[in-house]
Amino acid sequence: MNIIKVYKGKRTLEFWKDDSLNRSFKISLGFSPKGQKLRDGDGRTPEGRYYICTKNKQSKFTLFLGISYPNIQDAERGLAEGLISQDEFDLIRLSIESGRRPCWETILGGKIGIHGMGSSRDWTAGCIALEDEDIMWLWDQAEIGDAVEIYE
């Protein structure tokens, strides 16, 4: 399995294959990148362990690798803070446990992914952006289910 490691502070994405660093890329993040993503519209890029849950080759952002935000920990926090209902939590948990895309339609937000359109400044709504040539390379390597680890 491949692992994509994102280091928000260093603005770097690493692609690991067979326990070896294969390539490293410069990235940009959400327009307010510090800290954990808490809700839709906060401009933060999430932190934690996720996986590639969708691939969209017809994205307006060149190519789009969707990540499984919110994960169970994000949903637990949202439930504890009264941001989502028990039903929304259960739906997210079931999706994550079965390796599918979680619900992207709650107050926690969603539609977070890795895409193209440039890495020169933090401009996304919470996604990880690469240069177009870099997302094209990553698109060819990444598979549904690949781990995505996002660090501070």
N, C-alpha and C positions, 0 to 999 in steps of 0.2 A: 504494500500500500504506500502511496505517496503521502507526504506531509507538507503542507504549506504553513510556514511560520511567518507571522507578521509582527514586526517590532515597531510599535507606534512612535516611540520616542526617537528612534533612529531613522524613521521613514523608509524602512526596508522590508521587502518580502523575500523570503528564501523558499526555494523549491527543493525538497529533499526526496530522493528516490533511493530505495534500498539502503537506508541509513547513511547516505552520503549527500552532502550539499551538491546539488546539480547546477543551480543558477541562483543569482541574487539580483533583485531589481529595486530601483528607486520607486517610491510610491507617494501618493497624496492621500489625505484622509478627509473626514467630515469637516465642515467649516468651524466646528467647535470640538476638536478632537480629544482634549484631555478628559480623563475619567471614563467610567463605564457608561454605556448607553443606558438611559433610564426610560425613555419614552419616545414615541414618534415625534419627529420635528426638532429634537434637541441638538442635531448636528454632530452628535458623538458617534465614534466608531466603537462597536462593542469590544469587550475583552473577555476571553475565555476560550473554551474548546468547542468547536463547531465542526461541521463537515459540509462538503459540496453537496447541495441538495437539488440543484437545477442547473441546466446549461441552456442559455438563450442566445442563439446565433443571429437573431434578428433584433437585437437590442439597439436602442438609439445611442448607446454608449459603446459602440463597436461590437463587442462580445461581452456576455454577462455570465459569470459563474456565481450562482446564488449560494449563500451560506445559511446554515440552519439557525439563524437568530430569529426569535428568542430560543435559547436552550432551556433545559429544565431549571437550572439555577436562576436564569433571568425570570422565568415564569414563577418560581417560588417567591422571589423577591416581589414581583408584581402582585401576587396573591396576598402576601403578607402586608403590603402597603395599600391594599384595597384598590389597586389599579385595574386588575382583571378579576373576573368572576371565577368561581370554582369550575364551572363548565368550560370556560376558556382555558384555564389551567389544565384540565383533564384532556382537552383536545390537543394542546401543545405537547403534553407529556406522552400521549399515545402516538403522536406523529414522530417525536424524537425516538421513542423506544422502538418504533418500526422502521426507522431510517428514512422517513419521508420528510418533505418540506413542512415545517410547522406553520401554523396559522399566521399570516402576515397582516391580518386585519384587526388587531387589537390596539389598545392605547400604547402598548410597548413598542409598536412599530414592526417593521419587517422590510422585505425587499432589499436587504443588505447583501452586497456581493462584491466581487472583484471584477473590475471592468476596465475599459480603455478610456480614451479622451484626454490623457495627460496627467503628468505627475509633478508639475512645476509649482503648484500651490495647493493648499487645503481648500477644496471647493465642493466636495460631495455632500450629500445629505446624511452621510454616515458610512458610505461605502469606501472601498480601497481602490484607488484608481492607478492605472499603469499607463505608460505610453502604448499606443496602438500596436506597435511591433512586438512589444513585450506580452500584451494580453493574447496576441495571436500565437505566440510560442507556448504560453502557459495553457491556453485553450486546448492545444494539441496534446499536452501532457496530462492534464488533470482529468480525473474521472469522478463520476457521481460516487459519493461515499468517502472520498479522500478527506483526511483530517485537515482542519484549519485551526491553528492555534494562534490566538491574537493576544499579544503581551503589551503591557504599558509602554 
